[in-house]
Amino acid sequence: MSIEFGTGGWRAIIGDGFTKDNVQRLSAALARKMTDEGVSQRGFLVGYDRRFLSREAAHWAAEVMAGADVPCMVVEREAPTPLIMFAVRYYELSYGMAVTASHNPALYNGVKVFTKGGRDADEVVTGSIEEYLTALPGGPYPIVPYEEGVRTGQIQIIDPMNSYIDSVIRSVNMDAIRSRGLKVVLDPMYGVSKTALQTILITARCDVDVIHERRDALFGGRLPAPNSKTLIGLRSFVEENGCDIGIATDGDADRLGVIDDRGEFLHPNKILVLLYYYLLRYKGWHGAAVRNIATTHLLDAIAAEFGETCYEVPVGFKHISGKMLETGAVIGGESSGGLTVRGHIQGKDGIYAAALLVEMMATTGRRLSEIYQEIVERYGVFEMAERGYRFSLEEKERINKLLMEDKLLPDFGLDIEKVSYADGCKVYFRDGGWVVSRFSGTEPLLRVFCEMDTMERAAAAAAQMEAFLGLRERNIE
């Protein structure tokens, strides 16, 4: 099976596309690319999460790198993806990888590739890797067995956890948090955030409880993505124990989910808005915001009031981090729960975002619900409806032709300002609302997002798009 990169790296079903042979092929292609670019001797870094075969796959990659005479560092512990990105920058490497399928179902695994500075590999890089894969001769590829590589020094075992934790601690107001004695509950969702996030919050004198902390490659039978359905246990703990906040991270800890002081799930859009508003109004920062096409336009309203700009980019965090680097933006994020802030790593980090949310509560002396109510009073209500659908190959071709080639649309009964086909089909209405339909780049889903001033209007417009695409009865979310 071919290796193709989507918006969040390469992901495939374990035993089908995600196999030892494919991991070795990908590693051999990367090693050859690094050699051709003259950066192979600077070394390579690989880390892994808690998924089935993640540790083994990291070792397979290291063996191939060593066999290609590329020095390889291995983060030999279950590690958050943000830590691995931090380590690529910390050790000044040109390339690194995390073995993870992030928030995908348990039967998936995959690889995220990072470039200089710890950034997500963009389309130019991943396209080049795919070209190297095409040109690569068939295996087997030269390897150095893992234990031998460690003994000879070709493979170096590292643990940058303390350096990563220290970098987060330096980035938040720990004194302010210490003064509040906040009660926090963490839900790693059987993933990898516990050590880093718990250490940071305990250091800040928070009262910290943890649920779902053990390793479970099946993620408790649930999707390891923090949303209103998967965080029922976290919500119950917050309500029953009077916590100030409940914090969840996805499988590899680059995305964040929050239960607020009232026991309500905070949509990632709200988290992004809260942090941007906090950084501008309460911390006095200046700068733009960056969001993808499926993320709330409330960011635009906040940016406009402060004389700033909100930039829209396609889905894929590499687009967000790239635009942030270009514009010096304060914050960048997406409605799926990933965000980053200027001065930290150039990629998603649920651990840092969580620490910053706790800082916001401490420095303002206000609850999350109170701060968000302030935002609503200033900018109005923005409500988003989201849908996801599975499809057959024939349906994908039909839908793609309908939207992207024939450019047909349902009759929404609203004035349309413009339509963009830069990433799926996004319709902008003159009253400020919008609806977008696009195929996911990380899993076999068609996604529909719609934002309006009421949930009823948003749901109605989304339903019109669903009916028009012939997918009304197969909503999976």
C-alpha positions as CSV (number, residue, x, y, z in Angstrom):
1,M,0.0,0.0,0.0
2,S,1.3,3.5,-0.9
3,I,2.3,6.0,1.7
4,E,0.5,9.3,1.3
5,F,0.6,12.3,3.6
6,G,-2.6,14.1,4.7
7,T,-3.1,17.3,6.7
8,G,-1.7,15.6,9.8
9,G,1.0,13.3,8.6
10,W,0.7,9.8,7.3
11,R,-1.9,7.6,9.0
12,A,-3.1,4.1,8.2
13,I,-4.8,1.1,9.7
14,I,-2.4,-1.1,11.7
15,G,-1.6,-4.3,9.8
16,D,-3.0,-2.9,6.5
17,G,-1.1,0.3,5.6
18,F,0.8,0.8,8.9
19,T,3.3,-2.1,8.7
20,K,6.9,-2.6,9.6
21,D,7.8,-2.6,5.9
22,N,6.1,0.8,5.3
23,V,7.7,2.4,8.4
24,Q,11.1,1.2,7.2
25,R,10.4,2.5,3.6
26,L,9.4,5.9,4.9
27,S,12.5,6.0,7.1
28,A,14.7,5.0,4.2
29,A,13.2,7.7,2.0
30,L,13.8,10.3,4.7
31,A,17.3,9.1,5.2
32,R,18.1,9.4,1.5
33,K,16.4,12.9,1.4
34,M,18.5,14.0,4.3
35,T,21.7,12.7,2.7
36,D,20.9,14.5,-0.6
37,E,20.3,17.7,1.3
38,G,23.6,17.4,3.2
39,V,22.0,17.4,6.6
40,S,22.2,13.7,7.5
41,Q,25.1,14.1,9.9
42,R,23.2,16.6,12.0
43,G,21.1,13.7,13.0
44,F,17.5,12.6,13.3
45,L,15.1,12.3,16.2
46,V,12.1,9.9,16.7
47,G,9.6,9.6,19.5
48,Y,6.4,7.7,20.1
49,D,3.1,7.7,21.9
50,R,1.1,4.9,23.7
51,R,-0.5,3.4,20.6
52,F,-0.1,-0.3,19.7
53,L,3.3,-0.7,17.9
54,S,4.3,2.9,18.4
55,R,7.5,2.0,20.4
56,E,8.4,-0.8,18.0
57,A,7.9,1.5,15.0
58,A,10.1,4.1,16.5
59,H,12.8,1.4,16.9
60,W,12.3,0.3,13.3
61,A,12.8,3.8,12.1
62,A,16.0,4.3,14.2
63,E,17.4,1.0,12.9
64,V,17.0,2.2,9.3
65,M,18.4,5.6,10.0
66,A,21.5,4.0,11.7
67,G,21.8,1.6,8.7
68,A,21.9,4.7,6.4
69,D,24.7,6.2,8.6
70,V,22.3,8.9,10.0
71,P,22.8,9.4,13.7
72,C,19.5,8.9,15.5
73,M,18.2,10.1,18.8
74,V,15.3,8.2,20.3
75,V,13.0,9.7,23.0
76,E,12.8,6.4,24.9
77,R,9.6,7.1,26.7
78,E,5.9,7.5,25.8
79,A,6.1,11.2,24.7
80,P,3.7,14.0,23.8
81,T,4.0,15.1,20.2
82,P,4.7,18.7,21.4
83,L,7.7,17.4,23.4
84,I,9.1,15.8,20.3
85,M,8.6,19.0,18.3
86,F,10.3,20.9,21.1
87,A,13.2,18.4,21.0
88,V,13.7,18.8,17.3
89,R,14.2,22.5,17.9
90,Y,16.1,22.1,21.1
91,Y,18.7,19.8,19.5
92,E,18.8,22.0,16.3
93,L,17.9,19.1,14.0
94,S,16.7,19.3,10.4
95,Y,14.2,16.5,10.7
96,G,12.3,14.4,13.3
97,M,9.3,12.2,13.6
98,A,6.6,11.2,16.0
99,V,5.0,7.8,15.7
100,T,1.3,8.6,16.4
101,A,-2.1,8.7,14.9
102,S,-3.1,11.5,17.2
103,H,-6.9,11.5,17.7
104,N,-7.7,8.7,15.2
105,P,-9.4,5.5,16.3
106,A,-7.3,2.9,18.0
107,L,-6.9,0.7,14.9
108,Y,-4.8,3.5,13.3
109,N,-1.2,4.4,13.7
110,G,1.0,6.7,11.7
111,V,3.9,9.2,11.5
112,K,4.2,13.0,11.8
113,V,7.3,14.4,10.3
114,F,8.9,17.6,11.6
115,T,11.4,20.0,10.0
116,K,13.9,22.5,11.3
117,G,12.6,24.5,14.3
118,G,10.2,21.7,15.2
119,R,7.6,22.6,12.6
120,D,5.1,20.3,10.9
121,A,6.4,19.3,7.5
122,D,4.5,21.3,4.9
123,E,3.2,20.1,1.5
124,V,6.6,20.8,-0.2
125,V,8.4,18.6,2.2
126,T,5.8,15.8,2.3
127,G,5.5,15.9,-1.5
128,S,9.3,15.5,-1.7
129,I,9.2,12.6,0.7
130,E,6.5,10.9,-1.5
131,E,8.8,11.4,-4.5
132,Y,11.7,9.8,-2.7
133,L,9.3,6.9,-1.8
134,T,8.4,6.4,-5.4
135,A,12.0,6.4,-6.5
136,L,13.1,4.1,-3.6
137,P,14.1,0.6,-4.6
138,G,12.4,-2.3,-2.9
139,G,13.7,-3.5,0.5
140,P,15.1,-4.9,2.5
141,Y,16.9,-1.7,3.6
142,P,20.2,-1.8,5.5
143,I,19.6,-1.6,9.3
144,V,21.6,-1.6,12.5
145,P,19.8,-3.7,15.1
146,Y,18.5,-1.4,17.9
147,E,20.5,-2.8,20.8
148,E,23.7,-2.8,18.7
149,G,23.0,0.8,17.6
150,V,22.6,1.9,21.2
151,R,25.8,0.1,22.2
152,T,27.9,1.7,19.3
153,G,26.4,5.1,19.8
154,Q,24.7,5.2,16.4
155,I,21.4,5.3,18.2
156,Q,21.3,7.7,21.2
157,I,18.6,7.4,23.9
158,I,17.5,10.8,25.2
159,D,14.9,12.2,27.6
160,P,14.1,15.9,27.0
161,M,11.1,15.9,29.3
162,N,12.6,18.2,31.9
163,S,13.7,20.7,29.4
164,Y,10.3,20.7,27.8
165,I,8.5,21.2,31.1
166,D,10.9,24.0,32.1
167,S,10.2,25.7,28.8
168,V,6.4,25.7,29.5
169,I,7.0,26.9,33.1
170,R,9.1,29.8,31.9
171,S,6.2,30.8,29.5
172,V,3.4,31.1,32.1
173,N,2.9,33.2,35.3
174,M,3.6,30.5,37.9
175,D,3.5,33.0,40.8
176,A,-0.1,34.0,39.9
177,I,-1.2,30.4,39.7
178,R,0.4,29.6,43.0
179,S,-1.6,32.3,44.7
180,R,-4.9,30.9,43.7
181,G,-4.9,27.2,44.9
182,L,-7.0,26.1,41.9
183,K,-8.6,22.6,41.9
184,V,-7.9,20.9,38.5
185,V,-8.7,17.5,37.2
186,L,-6.7,16.1,34.2
187,D,-8.0,13.5,31.7
188,P,-5.1,12.3,29.4
189,M,-7.6,10.0,27.7
190,Y,-5.2,7.1,28.2
191,G,-2.6,9.1,26.3
192,V,0.7,10.8,27.1
193,S,0.1,14.2,28.8
194,K,0.0,13.2,32.4
195,T,3.7,13.5,33.4
196,A,4.2,16.9,31.8
197,L,0.9,18.6,32.7
198,Q,0.6,17.2,36.2
199,T,4.2,18.2,37.0
200,I,3.6,21.8,35.7
201,L,0.4,22.2,37.7
202,I,1.6,20.7,40.9
203,T,4.7,22.9,40.7
204,A,2.2,25.8,40.5
205,R,0.6,24.5,43.7
206,C,-2.6,23.4,42.1
207,D,-4.7,20.6,43.6
208,V,-4.5,18.0,40.8
209,D,-6.5,14.8,40.3
210,V,-6.1,12.6,37.3
211,I,-8.5,10.1,35.6
212,H,-7.9,7.7,32.7
213,E,-4.2,7.8,33.2
214,R,-3.1,4.2,32.6
215,R,-1.9,3.0,29.2
216,D,-4.7,1.5,27.2
217,A,-4.0,1.0,23.5
218,L,-7.8,0.9,22.9
219,F,-8.4,4.2,24.7
220,G,-11.1,2.8,26.9
221,G,-13.1,1.9,23.8
222,R,-13.6,5.6,22.9
223,L,-12.1,7.9,20.3
224,P,-9.0,9.6,21.9
225,A,-10.4,13.0,20.9
226,P,-11.6,15.5,23.5
227,N,-15.2,16.4,22.7
228,S,-18.5,16.7,24.4
229,K,-19.3,12.9,24.0
230,T,-15.9,11.5,25.0
231,L,-15.5,13.7,28.1
232,I,-18.6,12.6,30.0
233,G,-16.4,11.1,32.8
234,L,-14.4,14.3,33.1
235,R,-17.6,16.4,33.3
236,S,-18.9,14.2,36.1
237,F,-15.7,14.5,38.1
238,V,-15.7,18.3,37.8
239,E,-19.3,18.5,38.9
240,E,-19.0,16.0,41.8
241,N,-15.8,17.5,43.1
242,G,-16.3,21.2,42.6
243,C,-13.3,21.6,40.3
244,D,-12.3,24.9,38.8
245,I,-11.5,23.3,35.5
246,G,-11.3,19.9,33.8
247,I,-8.6,19.5,31.2
248,A,-8.3,16.7,28.6
249,T,-5.8,16.1,25.9
250,D,-6.0,13.8,22.9
251,G,-4.0,10.7,22.3
252,D,-0.7,12.5,21.6
253,A,-1.4,15.7,23.7
254,D,-1.3,18.2,20.9
255,R,-5.1,19.0,21.2
256,L,-7.0,20.2,24.2
257,G,-10.5,19.8,25.6
258,V,-12.0,21.7,28.6
259,I,-14.9,21.3,31.0
260,D,-15.5,24.6,32.7
261,D,-16.5,25.5,36.3
262,R,-20.2,24.9,35.5
263,G,-19.5,21.4,34.1
264,E,-20.0,22.5,30.5
265,F,-17.9,21.4,27.6
266,L,-16.0,24.3,26.1
267,H,-15.8,24.0,22.3
268,P,-12.2,24.4,21.0
269,N,-13.4,27.6,19.3
270,K,-14.2,29.0,22.7
271,I,-10.8,28.0,24.1
272,L,-9.1,29.7,21.2
273,V,-11.2,32.9,21.5
274,L,-10.7,33.0,25.3
275,L,-6.9,32.8,24.9
276,Y,-6.7,35.4,22.1
277,Y,-8.9,37.8,24.1
278,Y,-6.8,37.2,27.2
279,L,-3.5,37.8,25.5
280,L,-4.7,41.1,23.9
281,R,-6.8,42.6,26.6
282,Y,-5.4,41.3,29.9
283,K,-1.7,40.8,28.9
284,G,-1.4,43.7,26.5
285,W,0.0,41.7,23.6
286,H,-0.2,42.9,20.0
287,G,-0.6,40.8,16.9
288,A,-2.8,38.9,14.5
289,A,-4.6,35.6,14.8
290,V,-4.5,32.8,12.4
291,R,-7.3,30.2,11.9
292,N,-8.3,27.6,9.4
293,I,-11.4,27.8,7.2
294,A,-13.5,25.7,9.6
295,T,-12.7,27.8,12.8
296,T,-14.9,30.5,14.3
297,H,-15.0,34.0,12.8
298,L,-15.3,35.4,16.4
299,L,-11.6,35.6,16.2
300,D,-12.0,38.1,13.4
301,A,-14.3,40.3,15.5
302,I,-11.8,40.4,18.4
303,A,-8.9,41.1,16.1
304,A,-10.8,44.0,14.4
305,E,-11.6,45.7,17.8
306,F,-8.0,45.7,18.7
307,G,-6.8,46.9,15.3
308,E,-5.4,43.5,14.4
309,T,-6.0,41.1,11.5
310,C,-7.3,37.5,11.5
311,Y,-5.8,35.4,8.7
312,E,-7.7,32.4,7.2
313,V,-5.7,29.4,5.9
314,P,-6.5,25.9,4.7
315,V,-6.9,23.0,7.2
316,G,-3.7,21.6,8.4
317,F,-1.6,23.0,11.2
318,K,1.4,23.5,9.0
319,H,-0.6,26.3,7.3
320,I,-1.3,27.9,10.6
321,S,2.3,27.7,11.9
322,G,3.6,29.0,8.5
323,K,1.3,32.0,8.5
324,M,2.1,32.7,12.1
325,L,5.8,32.7,11.3
326,E,5.1,35.0,8.3
327,T,3.0,37.5,10.2
328,G,4.2,37.3,13.8
329,A,0.7,36.4,14.9
330,V,-0.1,36.1,18.6
331,I,-2.1,32.9,18.3
332,G,-3.1,30.3,15.8
333,G,-5.6,27.5,16.1
334,E,-8.3,25.3,14.7
335,S,-11.8,24.2,15.7
336,S,-10.6,20.6,16.3
337,G,-8.7,21.7,19.4
338,G,-5.2,22.5,18.3
339,L,-3.5,25.8,19.0
340,T,-0.2,27.5,19.6
341,V,0.9,30.8,20.9
342,R,3.8,33.1,19.8
343,G,7.1,32.3,21.5
344,H,6.4,28.6,22.1
345,I,6.9,25.8,19.6
346,Q,5.6,26.3,16.1
347,G,3.0,23.6,16.4
348,K,0.0,22.4,18.4
349,D,0.5,21.9,22.1
350,G,-2.4,20.9,24.4
351,I,-0.1,21.0,27.5
352,Y,1.0,24.6,27.0
353,A,-2.5,25.7,26.1
354,A,-3.8,24.1,29.3
355,A,-1.2,25.9,31.4
356,L,-2.1,29.2,29.8
357,L,-5.8,28.7,30.5
358,V,-5.0,28.1,34.2
359,E,-2.8,31.2,34.2
360,M,-5.7,33.2,32.7
361,M,-8.0,32.1,35.5
362,A,-5.4,32.9,38.1
363,T,-4.4,36.4,36.8
364,T,-7.9,37.6,36.1
365,G,-9.4,36.0,39.3
366,R,-12.4,35.0,37.2
367,R,-13.9,31.8,36.1
368,L,-13.8,30.7,32.5
369,S,-17.6,31.0,32.2
370,E,-17.4,34.6,33.4
371,I,-14.7,35.6,30.9
372,Y,-16.5,34.0,28.0
373,Q,-19.7,35.8,29.0
374,E,-17.8,39.1,28.8
375,I,-16.7,38.2,25.3
376,V,-20.3,37.4,24.2
377,E,-21.5,40.7,25.6
378,R,-18.9,42.6,23.6
379,Y,-19.0,40.7,20.3
380,G,-22.3,38.8,20.1
381,V,-23.1,35.1,19.8
382,F,-21.3,32.8,17.3
383,E,-22.7,29.2,17.2
384,M,-21.3,26.4,15.1
385,A,-22.9,23.2,13.9
386,E,-20.6,20.3,12.9
387,R,-21.3,17.1,11.1
388,G,-19.2,14.2,9.8
389,Y,-20.0,11.4,7.3
390,R,-18.4,8.3,6.1
391,F,-18.5,7.7,2.3
392,S,-17.7,5.1,-0.4
393,L,-15.2,5.9,-3.2
394,E,-18.1,6.4,-5.6
395,E,-19.8,8.8,-3.2
396,K,-16.5,10.8,-2.8
397,E,-16.2,11.1,-6.6
398,R,-19.8,12.2,-6.9
399,I,-19.6,14.8,-4.1
400,N,-16.3,16.1,-5.4
401,K,-17.7,16.6,-8.8
402,L,-20.9,18.3,-7.5
403,L,-19.1,20.8,-5.3
404,M,-15.6,21.2,-6.7
405,E,-16.1,20.7,-10.5
406,D,-19.7,21.6,-11.2
407,K,-19.6,24.1,-8.3
408,L,-23.3,23.6,-7.5
409,L,-24.8,24.7,-4.2
410,P,-28.1,24.3,-2.4
411,D,-30.5,27.2,-2.1
412,F,-29.8,28.4,1.4
413,G,-32.3,31.3,1.1
414,L,-29.5,33.7,2.2
415,D,-27.5,36.3,0.3
416,I,-24.1,34.8,-0.6
417,E,-21.1,37.2,-0.5
418,K,-18.5,34.8,-2.0
419,V,-17.6,31.2,-2.4
420,S,-14.0,29.8,-1.9
421,Y,-12.7,26.5,-3.2
422,A,-9.2,26.8,-1.7
423,D,-9.9,23.9,0.6
424,G,-13.2,22.2,0.0
425,C,-16.2,24.5,-0.6
426,K,-16.8,27.4,1.8
427,V,-19.8,29.7,1.3
428,Y,-19.7,33.1,3.0
429,F,-23.0,34.8,3.6
430,R,-23.5,38.5,3.7
431,D,-24.8,38.4,7.3
432,G,-21.5,37.0,8.5
433,G,-22.4,33.4,8.6
434,W,-20.7,30.7,6.6
435,V,-20.8,26.9,5.8
436,V,-17.9,24.7,4.6
437,S,-17.8,21.2,3.3
438,R,-14.5,19.3,2.9
439,F,-13.0,15.9,3.0
440,S,-10.9,15.2,6.0
441,G,-7.1,14.9,5.5
442,T,-6.7,12.6,8.5
443,E,-9.5,10.1,8.3
444,P,-12.2,8.9,5.8
445,L,-14.8,11.5,6.6
446,L,-16.7,14.3,4.8
447,R,-17.0,17.2,7.3
448,V,-19.6,20.0,7.2
449,F,-19.2,23.1,9.5
450,C,-21.6,26.0,9.7
451,E,-21.4,29.1,11.9
452,M,-24.4,31.5,12.5
453,D,-25.7,33.8,15.2
454,T,-27.9,31.0,16.6
455,M,-27.5,27.2,16.7
456,E,-30.9,26.8,15.1
457,R,-29.8,28.7,12.0
458,A,-26.4,27.0,11.9
459,A,-28.0,23.5,12.1
460,A,-30.6,24.4,9.4
461,A,-27.9,25.6,7.0
462,A,-25.8,22.5,7.7
463,A,-28.8,20.3,7.1
464,Q,-29.5,22.0,3.8
465,M,-25.9,21.1,2.7
466,E,-26.3,17.6,4.0
467,A,-29.5,17.0,2.1
468,F,-28.0,18.5,-1.0
469,L,-25.1,16.1,-0.8
470,G,-27.4,13.2,-0.2
471,L,-25.9,12.3,3.2
472,R,-28.6,13.4,5.6
473,E,-29.2,9.9,7.1
474,R,-25.6,9.1,7.7
475,N,-24.4,11.7,10.2
476,I,-22.0,9.9,12.4
477,E,-21.3,12.6,15.0
